[in-house]
Amino acid sequence: MTLGAEEELHLIDLERWQLAARAPQVLARLPKGNYSAEIQRTTVETNTEVVSTLDGLRSELLRLRSGLVDVAAREGLGVAAVGTAPRSEFRDFELTATGRYGRMQEQYRLLVDEQLICGTQIHVGVADRDLAVEITQRIAPRLPVLLALSASSPYWNGLDTGYASIRTIIWQRWPSAGATGPLPDAAAYDELLQDLIASGVIADAKMAYFDVRPSAHAPTLELRVCDACPLVDDAVLIAGLFRAMVRDAEREIEQGVPRGELRPLPLHRAAIWQAARGGLTGRLLDDSAHPRPLPAHEVVRGLVTDLRDVLEELGDWEEVGELVETALARGNSADRQRAAFVQHGDLADVMRSVVEETQGPASGPAIATPALRRYRTRAGDEGIDSNAVPRPNYRRVVEHIRGLGEAGVADREADRDRWATEHGFVFGVAGAQRPFEVDLVPRIVQPYEWAELEAGLTQRARAIEAFLDDVYGERRILRDGVLPEEAVLGAPGWRDDAQRLPGEALRAPIQGFDLVRNEYGGWRVLEDNVRNPSGVAYAIAVRQLMDQVLPDLPRPDHLADPATALEHLRRTVLAGAKPGTRGALLSTGEDASAWFEHRRLADGAGLLLAVAEDLEVRRGTVVQRSTGDRIGSLYLRIDVELPDLLDSSGRPIGAEIMDVTAAGGVTLVNAPGNGVADDKAMYRSVPELIGYYLGERPLLESVPTYRLGDETERQAVLERVGELVTKPVDGHGGRGVLIGPAADAAEVARRRVEIADDPAAWVAQEVVPLSSVPSLEDGLLQPRHVDLRAFVYATGHRRKDYLLADLALTRVAPDGSLVVNSSRGGGAKDTWIVLPEHRRSRARER
């Protein structure tokens, strides 16, 4: 039960934060017994002495890293023990000049050229090779847990791959990687190797790249499945668990316990893939004969519990138990790397973080900020990391809130409620006006994120406008077969009378988009709102509330002013109006759910606020009845389509205005018929619209969506209603949304019946694990799921005429919910947008 380890470590140029192919120069200054070359010149391998304890292994790893770090520093280099260096690129590969490696490159080509990867190999002393082969097969189902703990390679070729360990996916391309399959003894193992060598597929026994193998050069069993670990303690944890797994299997053999039936190789590959994909944030397959996907933390703790007797025998129980809980609390390296990237969107930051961890203490860099001990940490929290420590961009805010104490927070919340009452800050739900709930902890959006959203959302808005112009005009997209006619002309939002608008009209100059961030920090568009998106006035009012209630809350530099959206709104509404006319906001009136917003927008943007009774048509012109003022543009915020609008006397004022619009006498801001572009079924086609109309690739991802009018997709969804989100095609405000994993069996059964009765009326989406932001609950900070509504204004058809407004509304779900809509108990929080440089200069010009 002795221990040893081999670590592969990247050499990093500390000026460029890229891989440095200078291993020969570094190795020339290091002792050959413990340091050696690898196939790529950007990597050095260390080999520990044989030890008998975890403490001894920790000391050896630290000693060898220290020696390498000292020598590398003289070359201006750092060291990073990660599966892939975050900024590595294909062109960084340089082959180590030996005959063997040259032959491998000639034979395997791309497989060799992409080997910019590093692993950790753990050796456990097993002198009997027959015993080693038997142990290998008994422990195979438990290996994915070790991979998940070690996962440290989310980035490859400068991109987030979506995997926790892309190194595993790259490594598995080797013909001799993975599991061996059933083998009775060492002789059979040796025969397998000889057959592989004789086949010409591998050159020698060293190329037996199995997940676990009897070592080719020592009386040990060698674990090869793990990524390199930047924190020494993570490598020590994996060594402790691996040794316990080996000893557990050895004890079974000693006791005559028969080996169970081996898991089929496809299931083994599936379990390894699952661990590589999600690491500790996803699910792992358990080690049962018919494996089930379970939360990773549950599987890890289950393994430790199963191994308790052996760990106690080895004297490792307390240490491994503590290391496991620490690893689960802070996440694996992949989680920490993604958290580092989210701060500024720069992979150089990620490189710095992995170098700092690799070259630092065994347990990782010291944490300077106190942890929030009662905070329910979770993957994907934007403000609090897995150690319950505030992230840098939230640190001053959290410290200020904590400094208030529970009594101070209660006072501020009372001030908030008084402000809301005094200013009539309400939202209509089911005909009643309710207070608009505001959480006092802001959400912070970094400059690089806002720049990313600006590019992606203006692209999406341009494509949607082009689609509306086309389907109410030439209908090229239908003639070309990109969309079927029934998906457009039969959509709930289609209006024949919308074809009457002048050809040059902008149909959707104000568009709203609901976005979510997943657990990896990536943004996805959840819904498009093209009819009458609300939220602008609420976002402005939330900032006004915060300025009044928490004026001393530390604000970041270059914070966007949401009130600037009012000028953008005015410019957008008046863009198509004739000289000498006025712009007006046409509202349903005091019964409208967003009446608060209608009043605020009209007042702030200098627009007339009108209801149906206030308007009439005179000599082909829309006028305000009481003053005779000519209306050149109407911003529609009504609950019905304009052609159906009647005043209190039954006069068809909407149809009369449509006649004026068709003649060019008034411009409509967000015209009738726009619903064809924002129903839930059309959402799935927006990426196709971007390609068709703009000739571009989508810059923002959508959520995988199923159209249930399609029989194949419907059958697949009916089997998975309990796993998906199902929504009515024409729904809004959260109406009719069923989140399958949170629903009971009766709700799922009813939804299946509803879908079967009218399939085209429904869509289904995969559940997105929404990010969370710290929010106040009974004076304490706790995570709440959030989304983001952002707004694009357009004054013309050119790319430069589209503008992302410098404000957004963060909507907050109730505790335990994923639904953020105000009508379903959701609230909001102030959104602090830190402007990117190009928007700062624009703000200064204003």
N, C-alpha and C positions, 0 to 999 in steps of 0.2 A: 504493500500500500504506500510505497514511496511516491513522491510527486516531482514533476519537472514541467517546464513550459518553454515553448518557442513563441516568440512574439515577432511579427512582421510590422515594421514601422516606416511610415512615409517620411522623407526628408522634404522640408518646406523652406522655400526662399522667403525670408522674413520681410523683405522689401516688397516683393511682388505678390506674396501670399499665394504662390503656386508651387507645384511640385518641382523639385530640383534634382536633376540626374547627376548627382555628385557622390554617389555611394562609393566608388573606387577611392576617391581622395579621403573620405571619412574612414573607410575600413583600413586604409594603410596606416592609420594611427591607433588602431584598436587591436587588442589581443585576439588572435584567430580562434582560440578555444571557445569563446563565448559570443563572437560576432561573425557573421558571414553574409555573403552576397545572395541576392535573389534574382529571379529572371529579369526584373526591371531595375534599371540603374537608379531609380528614385527610392529604393527600399533597402533597408538593412534588417537582417534577422538577428535576434538575440536568442541565446540558448542558456538556460539557467543550469546551475549545478543541481544534483539530486538532493532533495530535502525530504523531511518526514512530516513536517507540520505546515499548516496554512501560514503561520507567522513566518516560518522559514522561507516559504515561497514568496510572500510579500516582500521580505527583505531582499531576496534575490532579484525580483523584478525591479525594485527601486534601485538597487545597486547597478544593474545593467543599463537601465534607462539613464541614470545619472551619468554613467561613463559615456554613453552615446551623446547625451545632450551637451556635455562639456566639449567634446571634440567637434560636434556639429556647429556649436556656437562660434568656434574659431573660423568657420567657413561662412558665417552669416546665415546659418541654417537653424531651423527649429525641427522638432520631432512631433509627429502626430500618429497615435495608435488608433486608427479608425479603418473600417472596412473599405471606404473610398474617401479620398481627400475631397472635400466639398467643391473645390474649384478645379478639380482635375479635368483634363480634356484628352481626347484621343491622341492628339499630337504630342502630349507629354511623354508618351512611351518611348523609352530608349532601351534597347536590349543590352543586357550584360554580355560582354564579349567572351564567351566560352564556346567550345565546340558543341557541347550538349545543348545549350540554349539556342545556338544557331540552327542546329538540326530541328529542334522543336518549332522554331519560328517557320522554318521552311515547310514543315509537315502540317502545322496547324493554322498557319496564317492568322486570320482575324482573332482566333481564340487566344493566341499569344499577344497580339497587338493590343488587346483590350484588358490585359492583366494588370491594370493599375489598382490592384486590390490587395488588402492585407487581412490576415486572419490571426487568431490565437489558437495554438495547439497545446493541449494539456496532456501530459503523460502520467499514467498511474502504473506503478510497478506490478506486473503480472508475469512471472517467470515462465509459467507453463503455457505454451502457444495453443494447445488444444483448449485449455481453459479460457484463454483470451478470445478465441473464435466463438466459443459458446457464449461468453459474456456479451460479446458484441451484438449478438442477435437478441439476447434477452433485454438489453437496455435500449434498443432502437426506438421503441415507441415514446421514450422519454426525452429523446434528443431535441425535439422542437422547443421545449421549454428553455434549454440552454441557449439555443439560437435566439429566442425572443429576448432573453436577458442581455445578450451581447450585442444585439442589432445596433449598428453604428454607421450605416451607409445609405441614408436617404437620398443623397445627392450624387449625380453621375453626369459627367459632361456638362456641368454648369446648371443642371435642372433638378428640381425635385421630382423623383421618379414615382412617388406615391407608395414606394416600398420602404419598410424600415431597414431592410437589408437587401439592397440591389446586388451586393457582392455575392449573395447566395445564388441569385438568378444567373449572374454571370458565371459563377463557378460551376454550376450544374451543367453547363454546356460541354464540359470535358467528358469524353466517352467513358471514363472510369470513375466519375463522381457519383455520389449517392450511396445507396445500400447495396450490399453484395447479394442479397437473396439468401435462401436457406443453404447452410454449409454444415456438414456433420463434424468436421475437425480441421486441424491445421493443414493436414495433407490435402484436403479438398480445397482449402484456401490457396495453398501454393500451386495446386493444379490450375485453379482459376487464373492466377497471375500468369502462369506459363502459357496458358491458352491465349490470354490477351496479348502477351508479348509476341507469341508466334503469329497472331493474326496481323501484326504490324500496326494495330491501332494504338498501342502504347509502346514506348521504347524500352522501358525497364521497370523494375519493381517499385522504384521511387514514384512512379506515376500512378500508383494505386491511390487515387484521390477519394477514397471512400469516406463516409461520414465518421466512421470509427474503424480503426485497423490495428492489427498487431504492428508495432513499429518495425520499420525496415532496418533499424540500426541499434535498437536497444530492447531489453526484455520488458517492454511496457505495452500497455494498450493506449493508443493515441486518439484523442478527440480532435477532429478536424472541421467540425461543422460551424464553429463560431467565428464571428467577426472579431477583428482586433478591438480591444477595449481601452478607451482613453484613461479611465480611472482604474488604477491597479486593484482597488478593492472589488471591482466588478469581475476582473479576471480571477481573483482569489475566490470569490463566491462561486464562480463557475467550476473552478478546480475542486472546491469542497463538495459541491453537488455531484460532480462527475465521479469523484472518488467514492462517495457514498453509494451512487448507483452501481459502480463496479463491485463494491463490497457486498451490496444487497444481493446482486446476482450470484456472486461467489458463494454466499451463505445458502442460497436456494440450492445451488449445485451440491454443496457439501451435505445438505439435508435430504438430497434425493428428490427435491421438488421437480416434477417434469416441466419442461419448457412448454408454454402454451403455443397454440398455433401461430405461426408468424403472420404478422399483418401483411396483406398483399402489397407488393411494391407500389402500385398506383396510390393506395391509401397512405403509404409512408411518404411518397412524394407530395401528396396533397397536404399532409400535416406539416412538412417542411416548408412548403410554399406558403401555407397559412401563417406560419410564424414569421417568415420573411416579409410577408405583405403587411401585417399589422403590428408585429412586435408585441409590446406590452399594452398598447391602446386598443387592439382589436380582440379577436377571439382566437383561442387555440383549440386544437382537437385533443380531447382527453386520450388516455392510453388504454381505453377499453377495446374489446374485440370489434365493436361497431362504434367507432369514435363519434362523439358529439361535439359540436362547437360550443365552448363555454368561455365566459370572460377570462382574459389572460391571467388576471390576478388570482382568480379562483383556482385555475389549473396550477399556477406556480405554488400557491400555498398548499394545495392538495399534495403536490409532489414532496414538499418539505415535510409535511405531516407523515406521509407514507414512509419517509426515510428516517424518521426520528430515532428509532432504535439503533440504526447503523451509525447515524451521526453521533449519538451518545457514546457508542462503542469506540469510535474514532476520536472522541474528545472534541468534536467540532459543532455540537448542537447549538450552544449559545452563540458562537460567532456566526455560523451560517444563518441562524434565525435572525440575528440583528442585521446582517448584511442583506438578507432578502427583503426585510421590511424597509430598509433604507433605499434599496434599489426600486422597490415598488412605489415608494413615496416620491422619489425624484425623477423616475422614469429612466429609460435606457438612453444611450447616447443619441439615438435618432430623435427621440423626443426633445432632448436638450438642444440639439442642433437646430431643429425647426423653431424652437423658442428663440434662439439667438438670431435666426434669420428674420423673424417677424419684427424685431425691434427697428431695423432700418432697411430691410430688404436687400442686404448686401452680403454676399457669400464670403467676403473677406472677414466679416465679423464672425462667421461660423468657423472659418479657419483659425482665427485667433482663439476662439473658445476651445477648440479641440487641442490646440497646441498647449494652451494654459492648463488644461486638465491632464494631458499626457505628461507634462514636465513638472506638475505640481505634486502635492501630497497624495498619498494612496487613497484617501477618502474624498479628494476633490478640494477645490479652492474654498477657503473659509467664507461663510456667509455673513456679510456685514450687517444686513437688515434683520431685525427680529421677525420671526415667523408669526403668522396668524394662526394660533394653535387650534382655534375652533372653526376654521374655515374648511369647508368640504371641498378639498382639492379635486380637480378632474382634468383630464386631458382636454385641451382646446380652450382653456380659460385664458382670456386675453390679458387679464390684469394680474393674476396670481400664478406663480409657477408651481411645479409639482412638489416643491419643498414647503409650500404655503408661504412663500416669500414674495412680496410685491415685485413685479417686473420693473425695470428701470423707468419706463415712461409713466408708470402709475405710482411710483414710490412716494413722491411728494403729496399726491392727492390722498393716498391711503394714510400716510402719516398724519396729515391734517385731520382727516375724519376720525382716526383713532385718538388724536389729541383732544377732540371735543368731548370724548367720553359719552356714555349712554345718555346722561342728562343733557349734555350739549346737543347731541343729535336730536333728542326729543324736542328741544326748544326750536331747532332749525326746521324740523318737520312741522311743528305748529305754525311757524312763520310761513312756511310753504302753503299750508292749507288756508291761512288767512289771505295770502296773496291771491290764491286761486279763486277764493270766494269773492274778493273785492273786484277781480277782473273778469268774473264770469267765465272762468276757464273750464269749459264743459264740452262734452261730446254726447251726441244723441244715440241712444240705444233703445230699440223697440218703442220709439215714440216718447221716451223719457230722457231728460238731460241729466247726465251723471258727471261728477267731477272727473277731470282728466288727470289720472294718477301720474305723478312724476317722482322718480327716484333721484336722490340728491348726489349720487356718485356718477360723474360723467363717464362717457365712453370716449376713448381717444383713438383717432384714426391718423396713422403716420403719413408723412408726405409721400413716400413712395407708393403707399396704398391708394391715396387719393389720385395720384397720377395714373395708376393702373386702372382705377375705376373710371376716370375721365375718358381715357382712350376707349375702354370697352363699352361704356354706356352710350357715348356719343355714336359709336359705330352701330350699336344695336338700334338706337333711335333713328339713324339715317336709313337703315334697312327697313324698319317698320313703316316709316313715311313713304319710302319707295314702293312698298307692297300695297299700301292703301291707295296711292296714286294709280298704281297699275290695275288693281282688281276693280276699281270703280271707273276705269278707263279702258285701255287696250286689252287687258287680261292676258298679257304675254305669258305669265307664269302658268296659266291654265292651259294655253295652247301648247306650250312646250312640255307639258306633262310633269312639271316639277311638283305641282299639287293637284289632287283630284278636284273636280268642280264641286262635288258634294261636300268637301271639307271647307269650302269657302262660301259658295252660294247658299248652302244649307246650314251655315253656322248660325247660332243664336244671335250673334251681333250683326248679321248682315242686314242692310236696309237698302231696298231698291231706290228710294228717294235720295240716297246719298250720291247717286250718279249725277244729280242735277248741279252739283257744285262746279264752279268754273274750273277749267283744266289746270290753271296755274295755282290753285288754292293749296295752302299748307293745311293738311287735314289734322295733324296731331302735333302742333307746335309745343305743347306741354306734355311731357311723358314722365311717368313715375316708374321706378323699378325697385322691387323688393329683392334684397340680397342677403345671403347668409355666408358666414365663414365656417368652413369645416374644421375638424380637429387639427389639421395640418397647417391652418392659417390661410388656405386658399379661398378666394371669393367665388361664389356661384350666384347667378341670377335665379331667383325662385319664381318670380312672377313679373309680368309686364302689365302696366296700368296705363291705358291709352285713352280711356273715356274721360274721366274727371278725377285724376289722382289727387288725394288730399294729403295734408301733412305739413305744408310749407309754413302756414301761420302758426301751427302748433310748435314746430321746431324753433321759430323765432320767439314765441312766447316762453318756451322752456328756458331759453337763454336769458330772457329778461327776468324770469323768476329766479334763476340761479344767481344773476348779478345782484339781485335784491337780497336774497336769503343767505348766500354764501359769497359775499364780495371778496373775502380774503382767501378763498380757496386758490392755491397756487396754479396759475395758468401757464401753459407753454408759450414760448415765443412763436410768432407768426400764426396765431390762432385766427381762423376765419371768422368773419362777422356774418352771421346768418341773415341779418337785415338787408344785406346787399341784394338778396334774391328779389326784394320788392321792386328795385329798379329794373332788374332783368325781366320780371313779370310785366311791368309797364311797357317796356320796349317790345316785348313779344306780343302783347295784346294789340299794341298800336301799329305793329309792323305793316299790316295790310290795310289800315284805315286810310281813308281819303283825307286830305287837308281840310281843316275846319270842322272835323267831326270829333266826337269823344268816344272813349272806350268805356264799356260797361261790363260788369259782372252780373250775369243773369242767374238768380238763385231761386230755388223752390220756396224759400221763405223761412220763417222762424221754426217751422217743423222739420227743416232739413237737419240731418245728423251732424253736419259740419257747419251749422249756422255761425258759430263762433268764428270759424275760419273765413267764411264768406265776408263777414263784416270787417275783419282785420285786413284781409287782402285788398278789398276795395278801398278802404281808408288808406292803407300804407302805400298802395300803388297809384293813388289818385284816380281811381275808376269810379264811375257811378255804380251804386248798388241798386239793382232793380229786381222786381218780381214781375210776373206776367201782367198784372194790372197796371204796372208803370209804363208799359210800352204800347205803341200803336204804329201802324203803317200809314204814312201820308205821302201821296204822290210818289210812290216807289222808294220811300226812305223810311227807315226805322227812327222814331223819335221818342224822347221821353215825354210822356203825355202831359205832365204838369208844367214843364218849362218850354217844350218845343225843341230842346237841344237835339241835334242830329247825332245819331249813334253810328259810328263808322265801323266798330268792331264789337262783337259780343263774346265774352268769355263764358262758356256754358258750364254752369255748376248746378244743373237741375237733375231731378231724380227720374225723369222720363226722357225719351228722345225728343228733340225739338219739334219734329212734325206732329207729335201727339200732344203738345202742350196746349192746354186750355186755360183761360183765365177764370175767375170765380163766376162769371156770368155765362160761361160756356163758349165764349168767343174763341175760335181756333187761331190764336195769335201766333202759335208756333208755325203753322202751315203758311200764314201770311209772311212771316219772316223768312221762311224757306224760299218763297217766291222772290223776295227782294234779294236774297243771297244768290239765287240762280241767275239773276240779272246783273250781279256785280255790285249791288247797292250797299251791302254790308258784308263784313268778313266774320266768319265764325272761328273762334278759337276752340279747337277740339270739336270736330264736326260730328253730326249724326253718322252712324254706321261704323265708327271706329272700333266698336266692340268685336268686329270680325278679326281684328288683329290681336286682341288681348284675352280671348277666351282661353281656357286652360288647354284645349286641344291644339290651338294654333301655336301655343308656346313652344311645343316640341319642334316646330318647323322653323323657328327663328334662325338657328344656325344655317339652314338651307337658304333662307332669305338673304342672309349676309353674303353667302357665296354667290347666289344668283344675281343679286342687284349690285353688289359692291365689288365682286371679284376678290374678296378677302377671306381670310380664315377668322373665325370668331376669336376675339381676344379674351372673352370671359366664358367660362363653362356654364352649361345649364344642368339642371338636375335630371337624371334619366327618367323619362316620362313615357307612359303607355297609353295609346289611344284605344279605348275599349270598344270602339266601333269595328276595329279589326279583330276578326274571330280568333286568329292565332294568339294575339296579345291578350285578348279577353280571357281565353282559357287559362293562360299562364297566370294571369292576375287573380282569377277566381280561386286558384289553389293557394294564393299567397296574400289574400286580403288582410290577414292578421299580421303580415310583415311589412305592409306598404301603407302609404298615405293615399287615401282616395278622396276625390273632390268632384263636385258638380262642375261641368264645363262652364256654366254661366254664373258660378258662385262668386261672392265677394264678401269681405268682412269676416272671413272664417266660417261662413255659413255652410253647413253640410260637410265640413272637413272631418274625416275620421282617421286618426293616427292608429294604425293597426296594433302596434306593440303595446299601446296604452289602453286598448279597448277590451271589453270583456267578450266572452263567447257569443252572447246574445246580440251584441252590437255588430260583431263581425258577420254573424248569420244574416241579420237584417240587411247589411250592406250588400252581401252576395245576392240577395233577392232583388234589391233595387237595381243593381248592375244588370242582372239577367233580364229584368223587365224593360229596361231602356238603356242598352249599352252605350249608345252614342252620347248620352247625357253625362258620361262620367270619364274621368281620367284617373290614372294611378301614378304615383311617383315613389321612387326609392326614398327611404327615410334618410335624411341628412343629419348627422350628429352635430347639431348647432353648437357654435362657440358660446361661451358664457362670459359675463362681465360681473365684477363685484357689485353687489347691490345691498341696500340696508334692509334688514329684517329684525324688528324688535331691538334696534340699536346696534346690531352686530352685522358685519359684512358676511355675505353668503353669495354663491354664484347663482345667476339667473340666465336662462337662455335669451338670446337677443337676435333680432334681424336688423336690417338697415333699409330705410326707404330714401332713395336719392332721386333727383329731378333734373331732367334735361330740357332746356328751352331752345327753341329754334325760331329764327327770324327769316329764314330763306332756305333754299334747297342745296346750297353749297356746304362743303365740309366745315368751313370756317364759321358758318352761321349757326352751328350747334354748340351749345355751352352747357357744361355741368354746373349747376348752381352751387355756390359755396356753402351749402347747408345740407343736412340730412337728419332724418328723424329715426332715432334708435328706439325700437319698440321692444318691450320687456315682457316675457311670459311670466305668468304666476308660478309660484313654487311647484316644481314637479311637472310642469307642462312645457310643451313645445309650441303652443299656439300663442302668438303675441298680439292678436287683434284686440282692440279696445272693447269690441262687442263681446269678447270671450274672456274678459277679466284682465286683459293685458294693460300695461302702463307704458311709460316712456322715460327716457333720460336724455340729458343734454349730450349732444355729439360734438366733441372737440376735434375739429378738422385742422390739422397742422398743415398749412399750405406748402406745396412743393415750390421750388424756386421760381418757375415760370409763372405761377399764379400769384406769387408775392409781388412781382413787378407789376402785374396787372392791377393788383389791389392798391399799390402805391399810386398808380396813374389815376385811379378813381378818387 
